[in-house]
Amino acid sequence: MVKADFYQTLGVDKGADDKALKSAFRKLAMECHPDRNPGDSKAEQRFKEINEAYETLKDPQKRAAYDRFGHAAFENGGMGGFSNGFAGGGGFADIFEDFFGDVMGRRRGQNNRGADLRYNMEITLEEAYSGKTAQIRVPASMACSECHGSGAKPGTQPTTCPTCSGSGKVRHAQGFFSIERTCHQCQGRGQVIKDPCPKCAGQGRVTEERSLSVNIPAGIEDGTRIRLANEGEAGLRGGPSGDLYIFLSVRPHEFFQRDGADLYCKAPISMTTAALGGSFEVASLDGTQTRVKVPEGTQHGKQFRLKGKGMPVLRQPQVGDLYIQVAVETPQNLSKRQRELLEEFEKLSSKENSPASSGFFSRMKDFFESFGSPN
């Protein structure tokens, strides 16, 4: 039977690098693995072909020989054969480790790690400005004080698992190769507890409420996440603890809106102040007040910049600015005399008093009249 081209078997080009070869082999090996296709002889044969192709092409010397002579390079003792596709002991074993290392307990102890925890904290804009040290109470699993996290009854010790002899994994032979799985009796820990601790029922941890101190730096922004290493859930039976993540949200402020390091504030002013000029005072988050001068003829929406009155930049010496946007307020609930004065003012007004509105309606009139003019 004519053998298929090794590159075609893996579905790669002749110029494929090692990374592309390994990626293609992983995908195909998982699809055709005998464990996933029990009783399928075609899948098993395909799996052998894939492994043989990868074993050849991943070795620079074998690949060079194959590129030059093809399959003939390995026939009649040319390169020594493949021993059922597992020459050199590499290949699939490496890929299998990459795929199933965690599941099958090859990294013992990691499955004992405690879970990470999340704590939502809301702070004010003033607290985000100045920073603070907050005390929080977090219910979480902690190492059992009775057994010190071992899970065994005080005075006793965990014993070596009889099923896996302390390795945390067991080997199963399937066909022409064998695989390792996490020991079902000790769950990969290599030890079993015959006399569990009465306080934690052998878990090595109990749930309690802890008080923790959280440092919130000045200038911190909404949505920031603070990590407290090893302050999460305690690991199972002496395993490492997880982490605690503090998710911060900044409460909306009555006067200020934040954009990065800058603050924005809308300040209503009277029509007369905008027309005649004047001033007003605004407070800032540093606890001071600043007087804002309003020039004569100030228009609605005008912004005034107060340099250095914004938010501090996190862990930087810079400070943002505060922008005050004025909103000209139209008078309401006029008395008879006030109305008379405004009507008199309207009669005395000219285009020079309201250049923007006069110019707008003049251009609008010209635009409308253009529809009636002949082409």
Secondary structure by P-SEA (a helix, b strand, c coil): cccccccccccccccccaaaaaaaaaaaaaaaccccccccaaaaaaaaaaaaaaaaaacaaaaaaaaaccccccccccccccccccccccaaaaaaaaacccccccccccccbbbbbbbbbbbccccccbbbbbbbbbbcccccccccccccccccccccccccccccbbbbbcccccccccccccccccccccccccccccccbbbbbbbbbbbbccccccbbbbbbcccccccccccbbbbbbbbbbbcccccccccccbbbbbbbbccccccccccccccccccbbbbbbbccccccbbbbbbcccccccccccbbbbbbbbbbbbccccccaaaaaaaaaaaaaccccccaaaaaaaaaaaaaaacccccc
